Amino acid sequence: MNKKNLIIRDHLAVNRTALANERTFLAYVRTSIALVAGGFGLIKFIKDLTYNLLGWILVGLGIIVLIIGTIRFIKTKKSVNSIGCAKINNVTETKDESRKNLNKEK
């Protein structure tokens, strides 16, 4: 899809995708924080070796989830940016004008 031929509906779809990507990233961050907090809670308040080990596993898992979420966010952001710029302010072309321009190019 060419950036020049995007109409306003397409720009809005790109914006929705970018916002969904950000929401997904925030869900990864929230999950990571919960895992790390749960792990440190087990380490701090329960002095059993099994729970201590489980706590450290949760901390490590939380860090891994954060890394995976960050990598996926960056990949998706690059993909969305390559489709079309998410700046709606630069769009002044209407749907009918876009069709006219496409017909002229043919």
GROMACS elastic network, one bead per residue, 0.5 to 0.9 nm:
[ bonds ]
;  ai    aj funct       b0    kb
    1     4     6  0.86697   500
    1     5     6  0.74712   500
    1     6     6  0.76967   500
    1    83     6  0.67225   500
    1    84     6  0.83895   500
    2     5     6  0.54810   500
    2     6     6  0.68110   500
    2    83     6  0.76050   500
    2    84     6  0.79184   500
    3     6     6  0.54945   500
    3    82     6  0.88319   500
    3    83     6  0.69486   500
    3    84     6  0.54536   500
    3    85     6  0.76801   500
    4     7     6  0.85380   500
    4    84     6  0.89444   500
    5    98     6  0.68909   500
    5    99     6  0.89460   500
    5   101     6  0.82626   500
    5   102     6  0.74176   500
    6     9     6  0.78849   500
    6    10     6  0.56449   500
    6    11     6  0.66436   500
    6    84     6  0.77586   500
    6    91     6  0.89534   500
    6    98     6  0.78637   500
    7    10     6  0.53488   500
    7    11     6  0.64598   500
    7    12     6  0.88369   500
    7    91     6  0.77473   500
    7    93     6  0.68024   500
    7    94     6  0.67996   500
    7    95     6  0.60394   500
    7    97     6  0.89881   500
    7    98     6  0.63520   500
    8    11     6  0.50003   500
    8    12     6  0.61831   500
    8    13     6  0.86036   500
    8    88     6  0.76350   500
    8    91     6  0.65388   500
    8    92     6  0.80867   500
    8    93     6  0.72398   500
    8    94     6  0.68550   500
    8    95     6  0.71617   500
    9    12     6  0.51039   500
    9    13     6  0.62365   500
    9    14     6  0.87215   500
    9    95     6  0.82699   500
   10    14     6  0.62556   500
   10    15     6  0.86349   500
   10    84     6  0.85050   500
   11    14     6  0.50441   500
   11    15     6  0.62389   500
   11    16     6  0.86824   500
   11    84     6  0.71125   500
   11    85     6  0.76245   500
   11    86     6  0.64012   500
   11    87     6  0.76568   500
   11    88     6  0.63674   500
   11    91     6  0.80845   500
   12    16     6  0.61517   500
   12    17     6  0.85655   500
   12    86     6  0.79317   500
   12    88     6  0.73466   500
   13    16     6  0.50384   500
   13    17     6  0.61722   500
   13    18     6  0.86071   500
   14    17     6  0.50849   500
   14    18     6  0.61845   500
   14    19     6  0.86606   500
   14    80     6  0.66502   500
   14    81     6  0.83614   500
   14    83     6  0.77929   500
   14    84     6  0.68205   500
   14    85     6  0.77555   500
   14    86     6  0.60040   500
   15    18     6  0.50435   500
   15    19     6  0.61744   500
   15    20     6  0.85440   500
   15    80     6  0.87825   500
   15    85     6  0.86738   500
   15    86     6  0.53954   500
   15    87     6  0.79258   500
   15    88     6  0.80882   500
   16    19     6  0.51246   500
   16    20     6  0.60657   500
   16    21     6  0.85309   500
   17    20     6  0.50280   500
   17    21     6  0.61302   500
   17    22     6  0.87041   500
   17    80     6  0.73161   500
   18    21     6  0.50618   500
   18    22     6  0.63920   500
   18    23     6  0.88021   500
   18    76     6  0.82570   500
   18    77     6  0.68119   500
   18    80     6  0.67295   500
   18    81     6  0.85980   500
   18    86     6  0.76105   500
   19    22     6  0.50581   500
   19    23     6  0.62578   500
   19    24     6  0.86166   500
   20    23     6  0.50394   500
   20    24     6  0.61310   500
   20    25     6  0.85752   500
   21    24     6  0.51153   500
   21    25     6  0.62114   500
   21    26     6  0.86901   500
   21    72     6  0.88495   500
   21    73     6  0.63729   500
   21    76     6  0.69773   500
   21    77     6  0.72622   500
   22    25     6  0.50315   500
   22    26     6  0.62146   500
   22    27     6  0.86559   500
   22    73     6  0.72943   500
   22    77     6  0.88057   500
   23    26     6  0.50754   500
   23    27     6  0.62702   500
   23    28     6  0.87795   500
   24    27     6  0.50209   500
   24    28     6  0.64101   500
   24    29     6  0.87648   500
   24    69     6  0.80780   500
   24    73     6  0.78691   500
   25    28     6  0.50528   500
   25    29     6  0.63110   500
   25    30     6  0.86446   500
   25    66     6  0.87602   500
   25    69     6  0.58205   500
   25    70     6  0.68677   500
   25    72     6  0.80351   500
   25    73     6  0.59673   500
   26    30     6  0.60430   500
   26    31     6  0.84986   500
   26    69     6  0.86176   500
   27    30     6  0.50077   500
   27    31     6  0.60762   500
   27    32     6  0.84567   500
   27    69     6  0.85924   500
   28    31     6  0.51386   500
   28    32     6  0.60538   500
   28    33     6  0.86098   500
   28    65     6  0.65756   500
   28    66     6  0.61082   500
   28    68     6  0.82829   500
   28    69     6  0.54032   500
   28    70     6  0.81296   500
   29    32     6  0.50109   500
   29    33     6  0.61326   500
   29    34     6  0.85999   500
   29    62     6  0.88241   500
   29    65     6  0.79017   500
   29    66     6  0.58820   500
   29    69     6  0.73867   500
   29    70     6  0.86266   500
   30    33     6  0.51821   500
   30    34     6  0.62359   500
   30    35     6  0.87096   500
   30    66     6  0.89627   500
   31    34     6  0.51134   500
   31    35     6  0.62185   500
   31    36     6  0.86638   500
   31    62     6  0.72667   500
   31    65     6  0.75812   500
   31    66     6  0.81446   500
   32    35     6  0.51766   500
   32    36     6  0.61659   500
   32    37     6  0.84774   500
   32    59     6  0.84649   500
   32    61     6  0.77425   500
   32    63     6  0.64322   500
   32    64     6  0.80752   500
   32    65     6  0.57704   500
   32    66     6  0.55832   500
   33    36     6  0.51981   500
   33    37     6  0.59356   500
   33    38     6  0.83888   500
   33    62     6  0.67084   500
   33    63     6  0.86446   500
   33    66     6  0.85217   500
   34    37     6  0.51424   500
   34    38     6  0.59592   500
   34    39     6  0.84327   500
   34    62     6  0.76167   500
   35    38     6  0.51312   500
   35    39     6  0.60421   500
   35    40     6  0.86204   500
   35    55     6  0.89217   500
   35    58     6  0.55026   500
   35    59     6  0.61596   500
   35    60     6  0.86017   500
   35    61     6  0.70329   500
   35    63     6  0.84993   500
   35    65     6  0.89596   500
   36    39     6  0.50204   500
   36    40     6  0.61436   500
   36    41     6  0.84307   500
   36    55     6  0.82322   500
   36    56     6  0.85841   500
   36    58     6  0.60592   500
   36    60     6  0.75991   500
   36    61     6  0.77830   500
   36    62     6  0.52405   500
   36    63     6  0.74658   500
   37    40     6  0.51951   500
   37    41     6  0.59928   500
   37    42     6  0.86450   500
   37    58     6  0.85725   500
   37    59     6  0.75995   500
   37    62     6  0.88102   500
   38    42     6  0.62732   500
   38    43     6  0.86674   500
   38    55     6  0.70670   500
   38    58     6  0.70521   500
   38    59     6  0.78170   500
   39    42     6  0.52230   500
   39    43     6  0.62673   500
   39    44     6  0.86259   500
   39    51     6  0.88935   500
   39    52     6  0.82490   500
   39    54     6  0.70851   500
   39    56     6  0.59374   500
   39    57     6  0.72389   500
   39    59     6  0.51323   500
   39    60     6  0.86379   500
   39    62     6  0.86159   500
   40    44     6  0.58920   500
   40    45     6  0.83705   500
   40    52     6  0.87966   500
   40    55     6  0.60205   500
   40    56     6  0.74733   500
   40    58     6  0.82364   500
   40    59     6  0.69820   500
   41    44     6  0.52159   500
   41    45     6  0.58915   500
   41    46     6  0.78346   500
   41    55     6  0.73785   500
   42    45     6  0.56113   500
   42    46     6  0.54472   500
   42    47     6  0.80948   500
   42    51     6  0.60481   500
   42    52     6  0.62325   500
   42    53     6  0.88996   500
   42    54     6  0.75581   500
   42    55     6  0.51395   500
   42    56     6  0.85286   500
   43    46     6  0.60518   500
   43    47     6  0.69620   500
   43    48     6  0.86060   500
   43    51     6  0.68651   500
   43    53     6  0.79042   500
   43    54     6  0.82034   500
   43    55     6  0.53488   500
   43    56     6  0.72626   500
   44    47     6  0.73208   500
   44    52     6  0.82155   500
   44    55     6  0.88766   500
   46    49     6  0.85895   500
   46    51     6  0.66009   500
   46    52     6  0.71629   500
   47    50     6  0.86939   500
   47    51     6  0.72688   500
   47    52     6  0.67020   500
   48    51     6  0.54147   500
   48    52     6  0.60777   500
   48    53     6  0.86940   500
   49    53     6  0.61390   500
   49    54     6  0.85394   500
   50    53     6  0.52123   500
   50    54     6  0.61975   500
   50    55     6  0.85798   500
   51    55     6  0.59395   500
   51    56     6  0.86083   500
   52    55     6  0.50295   500
   52    56     6  0.64164   500
   52    57     6  0.87079   500
   53    56     6  0.52149   500
   53    57     6  0.62575   500
   53    58     6  0.87113   500
   54    58     6  0.62228   500
   54    59     6  0.86998   500
   55    58     6  0.50989   500
   55    59     6  0.62864   500
   55    60     6  0.86995   500
   56    60     6  0.61811   500
   56    61     6  0.84625   500
   57    60     6  0.51391   500
   57    61     6  0.60147   500
   57    62     6  0.85142   500
   58    62     6  0.60058   500
   58    63     6  0.86261   500
   59    62     6  0.50912   500
   59    63     6  0.63962   500
   59    64     6  0.87386   500
   60    63     6  0.51574   500
   60    64     6  0.62337   500
   60    65     6  0.86516   500
   61    65     6  0.61006   500
   61    66     6  0.85940   500
   62    65     6  0.51113   500
   62    66     6  0.62694   500
   62    67     6  0.87350   500
   63    66     6  0.51098   500
   63    67     6  0.62918   500
   63    68     6  0.87135   500
   64    67     6  0.51039   500
   64    68     6  0.61643   500
   64    69     6  0.85124   500
   65    68     6  0.51594   500
   65    69     6  0.60208   500
   65    70     6  0.85241   500
   66    69     6  0.51038   500
   66    70     6  0.61007   500
   66    71     6  0.86338   500
   67    70     6  0.51392   500
   67    71     6  0.62067   500
   67    72     6  0.86479   500
   68    71     6  0.51859   500
   68    72     6  0.61735   500
   68    73     6  0.85137   500
   69    72     6  0.51883   500
   69    73     6  0.60079   500
   69    74     6  0.86198   500
   70    73     6  0.50462   500
   70    74     6  0.61888   500
   70    75     6  0.86259   500
   71    74     6  0.52626   500
   71    75     6  0.62023   500
   71    76     6  0.86129   500
   72    75     6  0.51428   500
   72    76     6  0.60445   500
   72    77     6  0.83838   500
   73    76     6  0.52820   500
   73    77     6  0.59631   500
   73    78     6  0.85982   500
   74    77     6  0.50522   500
   74    78     6  0.61718   500
   74    79     6  0.85783   500
   75    78     6  0.52855   500
   75    79     6  0.62475   500
   75    80     6  0.87239   500
   76    80     6  0.60830   500
   76    81     6  0.84792   500
   77    80     6  0.51349   500
   77    81     6  0.60527   500
   77    82     6  0.85290   500
   78    81     6  0.50892   500
   78    82     6  0.61128   500
   78    83     6  0.87907   500
   79    82     6  0.51686   500
   79    83     6  0.65342   500
   80    83     6  0.52695   500
   80    84     6  0.65943   500
   80    85     6  0.78453   500
   80    86     6  0.81227   500
   81    84     6  0.53906   500
   81    85     6  0.54651   500
   81    86     6  0.69849   500
   82    85     6  0.73562   500
   84    87     6  0.86159   500
   85    88     6  0.81367   500
   87    90     6  0.62690   500
   87    91     6  0.78559   500
   88    91     6  0.55091   500
   88    92     6  0.87523   500
   89    92     6  0.77852   500
   91    94     6  0.83474   500
   93    96     6  0.81757   500
   93    97     6  0.59615   500
   93    98     6  0.63459   500
   94    97     6  0.51981   500
   94    98     6  0.61494   500
   94    99     6  0.87248   500
   95    98     6  0.50987   500
   95    99     6  0.63503   500
   95   100     6  0.87621   500
   96    99     6  0.51122   500
   96   100     6  0.62566   500
   96   101     6  0.86836   500
   97   100     6  0.50333   500
   97   101     6  0.62003   500
   97   102     6  0.86128   500
   98   101     6  0.51117   500
   98   102     6  0.62130   500
   98   103     6  0.86748   500
   99   102     6  0.50160   500
   99   103     6  0.61609   500
   99   104     6  0.86041   500
  100   103     6  0.51083   500
  100   104     6  0.62181   500
  100   105     6  0.87450   500
  101   104     6  0.50505   500
  101   105     6  0.63055   500
  101   106     6  0.88449   500
  102   105     6  0.51731   500
  102   106     6  0.65007   500
  103   106     6  0.52541   500
